[in-house]
């Protein structure tokens, strides 16, 4: 079979000429505030991903999850996301300091459509907002405040193609090694696989951290 050469698109106009333009409704659906539908969606969403980029344009996407309503809607132009304990890499936070542009994707289990929000973020310590984000007596130390530039609902095609919420599409976690084993193998020196004892120790540490350090 003959191989086709790769073609790289170098302009939006070239891409449009090849793939076409959005329908009028799709082009017009982005709004500059959080209306009642956006607010209802965010209030129900227990999960959001945050897309950021560093000052030198390296991109990153990071998940945030908690009980529905954990993302506070301060007004129709402002959101607040509490920062829960993590691994202290601070990829998202350091990116925001260098480049405040963020993109959010809200998901609700069982909903095939999702909500996209774009805006400008900053890292803040606001005692009132942080106190409202307390869980079981644990109050976050900082949060992400987002000034909304755009908000729009996204159609269900991607979720349907992925069968994301279908129980029959769920995989058995045992199909892959544990998180600890995979990370240890990724970071091990060539030819030095981690011992079973080390894997068990790291897996135990990760599970203990899940149980005791979610908040």
Backbone torsions as a table, in degrees:
resi	resn	phi	psi	omega
1	UNK	NA	129.8	-178.8
2	UNK	-69.8	137.8	179.0
3	UNK	-84.6	138.5	176.8
4	UNK	-92.4	136.3	178.9
5	UNK	-67.1	148.6	177.8
6	UNK	-74.5	138.5	174.9
7	UNK	-116.2	129.3	177.9
8	UNK	-105.2	126.9	177.4
9	UNK	-81.6	129.9	-172.8
10	UNK	-113.6	0.5	177.6
11	UNK	-151.0	155.9	177.6
12	UNK	-65.4	-36.9	-179.0
13	UNK	-63.1	-40.1	177.6
14	UNK	-62.5	-41.2	178.5
15	UNK	-64.6	-42.6	178.7
16	UNK	-64.1	-40.5	179.6
17	UNK	-61.2	-30.8	-177.6
18	UNK	-87.5	-41.0	-173.1
19	UNK	-107.9	-18.1	176.6
20	UNK	99.7	-171.2	-175.1
21	UNK	-117.1	154.8	179.1
22	UNK	-70.4	157.0	172.8
23	UNK	-64.1	158.8	-175.8
24	UNK	-56.1	-42.9	-178.0
25	UNK	-66.5	-40.1	178.6
26	UNK	-63.9	-38.5	-179.9
27	UNK	-70.8	-31.1	-173.7
28	UNK	-94.4	-4.4	-168.5
29	UNK	-75.0	-19.0	179.6
30	UNK	-70.5	125.9	178.1
31	UNK	-115.7	163.6	-173.3
32	UNK	-99.6	20.2	-179.1
33	UNK	-156.8	172.9	177.8
34	UNK	-96.8	103.3	179.5
35	UNK	-82.7	-172.5	-175.4
36	UNK	-62.9	-32.7	-179.3
37	UNK	-73.5	-41.6	176.3
38	UNK	-62.2	-43.9	-179.0
39	UNK	-62.6	-43.8	179.1
40	UNK	-62.2	-37.6	179.8
41	UNK	-66.3	-49.1	-177.7
42	UNK	-63.2	-38.3	179.7
43	UNK	-62.3	-25.4	-178.1
44	UNK	-97.7	-9.9	-171.2
45	UNK	-86.2	121.5	175.8
46	UNK	-93.3	3.6	-172.7
47	UNK	-148.6	134.3	175.8
48	UNK	-144.6	142.4	172.0
49	UNK	-103.8	146.9	-179.2
50	UNK	-118.9	117.1	175.7
51	UNK	-94.9	128.0	179.3
52	UNK	-135.3	171.8	174.9
53	UNK	-144.5	145.0	179.8
54	UNK	-77.1	174.7	179.6
55	UNK	-60.8	-31.8	178.6
56	UNK	-97.2	21.8	166.9
57	UNK	75.2	19.7	171.5
58	UNK	-80.6	124.6	-175.1
59	UNK	-87.6	158.9	179.5
60	UNK	-154.4	146.1	172.8
61	UNK	-130.0	130.3	-176.0
62	UNK	-131.7	140.6	-179.9
63	UNK	-87.5	150.9	170.3
64	UNK	-135.1	134.0	-179.1
65	UNK	-146.3	148.7	178.8
66	UNK	-172.6	-170.7	178.0
67	UNK	-63.0	146.7	177.7
68	UNK	-50.7	136.3	-177.7
69	UNK	95.1	-0.6	-178.0
70	UNK	-67.2	-25.8	172.5
71	UNK	-84.8	114.1	-176.9
72	UNK	-81.3	134.8	174.5
73	UNK	-98.0	105.6	-176.6
74	UNK	-79.4	-37.7	173.5
75	UNK	-164.9	-173.1	-173.7
76	UNK	-71.5	-4.1	179.4
77	UNK	-123.0	4.7	-170.5
78	UNK	-142.0	135.0	175.5
79	UNK	-122.5	157.1	175.3
80	UNK	-136.1	126.2	179.6
81	UNK	-116.3	116.6	178.3
82	UNK	-68.3	144.5	179.4
83	UNK	-98.5	108.3	180.0
84	UNK	-82.5	164.9	178.5
85	UNK	-58.9	139.2	178.3
86	UNK	-139.4	-149.2	-176.5
87	UNK	-93.8	4.6	177.7
88	UNK	66.2	19.5	169.8
89	UNK	-70.1	-36.0	177.2
90	UNK	60.5	35.6	178.7
91	UNK	-58.4	-50.9	-178.9
92	UNK	-63.8	-46.2	-174.9
93	UNK	-65.7	-45.2	-179.6
94	UNK	-67.5	-34.2	176.2
95	UNK	-63.7	-42.6	-178.9
96	UNK	-62.6	-40.1	177.9
97	UNK	-61.7	-38.4	-178.7
98	UNK	-82.0	-31.2	-174.2
99	UNK	-151.2	104.5	-170.3
100	UNK	-74.7	-7.2	-178.0
101	UNK	-70.2	126.4	-179.9
102	UNK	-133.1	156.0	172.0
103	UNK	-128.3	130.7	-178.8
104	UNK	-112.9	144.7	174.4
105	UNK	-129.1	112.3	-179.1
106	UNK	-94.5	134.8	178.1
107	UNK	-125.3	141.2	174.3
108	UNK	-120.5	121.8	178.5
109	UNK	-53.8	128.6	-179.4
110	UNK	95.3	-21.6	176.4
111	UNK	-88.1	130.0	178.5
112	UNK	-85.8	-25.0	175.0
113	UNK	-87.9	162.8	-179.8
114	UNK	-138.7	175.2	-176.4
115	UNK	-122.9	131.8	177.2
116	UNK	-111.1	136.1	177.8
117	UNK	-134.2	130.1	176.6
118	UNK	-117.3	144.7	-179.4
119	UNK	-174.5	-164.5	-179.0
120	UNK	-114.2	127.7	-174.8
121	UNK	-113.7	155.5	171.0
122	UNK	-147.0	152.1	-179.9
123	UNK	-90.7	126.0	-174.6
124	UNK	-134.0	157.1	167.3
125	UNK	-118.3	102.9	179.9
126	UNK	-120.6	107.0	-171.9
127	UNK	-58.6	-38.2	-179.3
128	UNK	-64.9	-47.3	-179.8
129	UNK	-66.6	-39.7	-179.6
130	UNK	-65.9	-39.4	178.7
131	UNK	-63.4	-37.6	178.1
132	UNK	-68.2	-16.3	179.7
133	UNK	-97.6	6.5	-179.5
134	UNK	-64.9	143.4	175.6
135	UNK	-132.9	123.4	178.4
136	UNK	52.0	39.9	178.0
137	UNK	81.7	0.3	179.5
138	UNK	-100.6	118.3	-178.4
139	UNK	-106.0	127.0	178.1
140	UNK	-63.2	155.0	-177.1
141	UNK	-87.8	-28.6	-179.1
142	UNK	-146.3	173.0	176.3
143	UNK	-152.3	174.3	179.9
144	UNK	-111.2	117.6	177.9
145	UNK	-100.7	129.7	-173.0
146	UNK	-123.3	123.4	171.9
147	UNK	-88.3	117.8	-172.6
148	UNK	-77.2	127.1	173.1
149	UNK	-100.2	-40.6	-177.4
150	UNK	-141.5	147.0	172.5
151	UNK	-145.8	134.8	176.5
152	UNK	-160.5	146.2	178.2
153	UNK	-78.0	143.0	-176.6
154	UNK	-112.7	137.3	-174.8
155	UNK	-67.2	171.9	-169.3
156	UNK	-89.6	2.4	-171.8
157	UNK	-57.7	-46.4	-177.1
158	UNK	-63.5	-44.5	-179.3
159	UNK	-65.6	-39.0	178.9
160	UNK	-67.0	-42.8	178.8
161	UNK	-61.3	-37.1	-178.3
162	UNK	-79.9	-14.6	-172.8
163	UNK	51.2	41.2	-168.7
164	UNK	-58.7	-39.8	-175.4
165	UNK	-98.7	2.9	-179.9
166	UNK	-76.4	125.5	-179.6
167	UNK	-59.9	-34.4	-178.0
168	UNK	-68.1	-16.6	-178.3
169	UNK	-92.9	-3.6	-179.1
170	UNK	-70.7	141.7	179.5
171	UNK	-96.5	154.1	172.8
172	UNK	-78.4	126.0	-176.7
173	UNK	-58.1	-25.4	-178.7
174	UNK	-70.4	-5.7	177.5
175	UNK	-65.3	-24.1	177.7
176	UNK	-121.3	158.1	174.8
177	UNK	-61.9	167.2	176.9
178	UNK	-63.7	160.6	178.0
179	UNK	-58.0	-44.5	-179.6
180	UNK	-60.1	-44.1	-179.5
181	UNK	-64.2	-43.0	-178.9
182	UNK	-63.9	-45.0	-178.7
183	UNK	-66.5	-41.3	177.8
184	UNK	-60.7	-41.5	179.0
185	UNK	-68.3	-35.8	179.4
186	UNK	-67.6	-30.3	-175.0
187	UNK	-102.2	-2.5	-178.3
188	UNK	-74.7	152.0	173.9
189	UNK	-65.8	149.6	-178.9
190	UNK	-54.8	130.9	178.0
191	UNK	78.8	9.7	-179.0
192	UNK	-126.3	72.0	-179.9
193	UNK	-64.5	148.5	179.9
194	UNK	-67.9	148.3	178.1
195	UNK	-74.2	160.2	177.8
196	UNK	-61.2	-34.6	179.8
197	UNK	-66.5	-41.1	179.1
198	UNK	-66.4	-41.6	177.9
199	UNK	-60.4	-45.8	-179.4
200	UNK	-63.0	-38.8	179.8
201	UNK	-64.7	-44.7	-179.2
202	UNK	-68.6	-42.3	177.4
203	UNK	-59.5	-40.3	179.0
204	UNK	-65.7	-39.9	178.2
205	UNK	-63.3	-44.0	-179.5
206	UNK	-62.0	-45.8	-178.6
207	UNK	-65.7	-38.8	177.5
208	UNK	-64.3	-38.5	178.1
209	UNK	-65.0	-38.5	175.6
210	UNK	-60.3	-43.7	-175.5
211	UNK	-71.8	-33.9	-168.2
212	UNK	-114.7	-8.9	-173.1
213	UNK	-130.6	26.7	178.1
214	UNK	-66.1	-31.8	-177.1
215	UNK	-125.4	NA	NA
